Amino acid sequence: MAYSEFLSDRIHQIFKDKRTNFYTKRMMGGLCFMVDDKMCCGIHFDKKKETDLLMARIGEEAYAIAINRTGCYPMDFTGRPMKGYVFVTPEGFDMDEDLEYWIQLCLDFNPLAKSSKKKK
């Protein structure tokens, strides 16, 4: 598996503790956690850095503050950062309270997030 099962289990537990309905979906070479049929957060294995990254969909307002936290940087797959998304390195989510912070930001933004168009 290309991503950390341990990190996946930690995220699963946070969603369960918060009584959040979610499901997982393999996407972008990693695992995405879907809430209300919208991408909420995910795990991506960075082959260059050889580490797991937390992908967090937090929105542009939270981005302005969160980008200054330890281990946080713009999410960039193609050379162009995606607005409202960040990657967080393990040093930014190793502690349970830090991972909970990121997941809560994702959950706070989720009701405002737009759904992807469904393929027919």
N, C-alpha and C positions, 0 to 999 in steps of 0.2 A: 504494500500500500504506500502511496506517495506522501501521505500526511500522517501526523501523529494521532494514533488511536487514543492516547492518553488525553491530549488536548480536546479531541472530539468528545470523549467521555465527560470531561470537565464542563464543556459548553452544554451538553445534554443535561447534566445535573442542574446547572443554573436555570435553564428553561423549565425544567420540572419543578424546581423550588419556587419559581415565580408563577407556576401554573399556567404556562404559556403553551398554547397549541402550536406545534411546529412539525415540520418534517424535513428530512435531509435530501439533498439532490447532488449527485456528482456533476461538477461543472468546473470549467476552467482549470483542469488538472488538479482539482482539490475537492472539497466538500462544502456545499452551501447549506445554510440553515434557513429555511423558508418559513415565514410567518404571514398569515393571510395571503398566501400565494405570491408573496413578494420576498426578494432576497433581503435577508436581515443582516447576516454576517456569514463568515466562512473561514475555511482554513486553506491556505495555499502554501505549497512547498516551493521555496525559492532555490532553484538548482545552483545558481551562482553563489549564493551565500550559504547553501547547504543547511537551511534552517526552515522551520515552519513559521509562517506569518499569519497573524489574525487579520482577516479582511473585514473591515467594519464600515457599514453603510450608516453614516451618522448625520448626513445633511450638511448644508453649507454653513448654517449658523453655528452648530456645535464644532464644526471643522476649525473655525477661527481660533477657538480656545484649545481644542484637543491637540492640534498640530504641535503645540509646544510641550506636550507630555513626553516623558522618556520613552524611546523606542518607536515613536509615531512619525510616519512620513507619508507623503502623498501616494496614493495608489496609482501606479503607472505600469500598464502592461505594454503599451505601444509607443512610448516616447511622449505621450500626452496624458497628463494626470486626469483622472476622472473626478468631476466635481462631487463633493459630498462623501467621498470614499477615502479611507486611509488604510494603510498597512501598519501593523504593530508588530515589532520584533519581540522575541521571548522576554527580553529584559523589561518590556512594558506590560506583560501579562503573567509573569511567573507567579506572582502573589495572587491568591484567590480574590482579594478585594480589588485588585487592579483588573482582573479579567471580568469581574462583576461590573465594574465601572464601564468598561467598553460595551459589554452586552446590554447594559441598561441604556446607554446612549443609542445603541441600535434599536432597541425596543421603543424608546421615546420617539425616534424619528419614523419608525415603521408606519404609523397611521397616516403620515404625511407623504410617504413615498408613493410614487406612481408604479403601477403594475406593468410588467412587460406585456406586450401584445401576445396573445396566445396563438401558436401556430395551428393551422387547420389541417 
